[in-house]
Amino acid sequence: MNDPVLFEKKGPVAWVTLNRPHALNAMNGQLLRQLISTIKTICHDDRLKAMVLTGSGRSFSVGGDIKEMEGASEKDLAQSLSLFQQLSQDMHNLDKPIIAAVNGYALAGGFELALCCDVRVASQESQFALPDAKIGLSPTSAMTYLLTRTIGMGRAMHLYLTGETLNAEQAERIGLITKVTDQEGLFNEVELMARSIAELPGLGVGFAKRLFHMAAETSFANTLVCEKEFEMHCFRSKETQQALAAFSKKN
């Protein structure tokens, strides 16, 4: 049996690939558990500064494995939903940026998985949709929280209620993804981006990710307090002091 999640270290960048191409990378319990385990490994490896998430074959992911879900008991479904939510929480809490390289279909739970990433780059052949309503399912994995903060309430409700499929250009236009590339150049583009991010002082990048998420949940005044506290931590770090000295010398 093939490993459902591939993990490769390319210098300071962790490449994580969903590897069920025969099922368009539909996510079953085994894949979810291995993905959660992989993210924990990345979290504890100080040599890794950024993560790329993609899918093998012609799909990023078409979401949960419907064949597995169809015969599931309520207990089975509850366990599966807990895994999805644990994954979303772990990606949210990882103090390293996650870039989604969307190489094809990102549907239902696959759409949600891409949304859990911090940056989304997609090929021109990618497609995005939330067909959940059509089969009587509601959103999971904090999708309602994340999507409204990414594209706004009106567009989020529109996508869910209509199940409309977006191509890459449409997804970029509404801010769902941040960049479109041709299919052949997707992984090169993402690798350059990930390496560029990985070269930045890591403490500041980790704090920035945390602050952006915190700012979506708190007040303006609390944001100012947190930003000052985190900036002081950054300033005290050896890595930041070295970067400041290098910048000063260069300019």
ABEGO torsion letter per residue (X at the ends): XBBABBBBBBEABBBBBBBBAAAGGBBBAAAAAAAAAAAAAAAABAABABBBBBBBEABABAEBBAAAAAABBAAAAAAAAAAAAAAAAAAAABABBBBBBBAEBBBEAAAAAAAABABBBBBAABBBBBAAAAAGBBBBGGAAAAAAAAAEAAAAAAAAAAGBBBBAAAAAAAGABABBBBAAAAAAAAAAAAAAAAABBAAAAAAAAAAAAAAAABBAAAAAAAAAAAAAAAAABAAAAAAAAAAAAAX
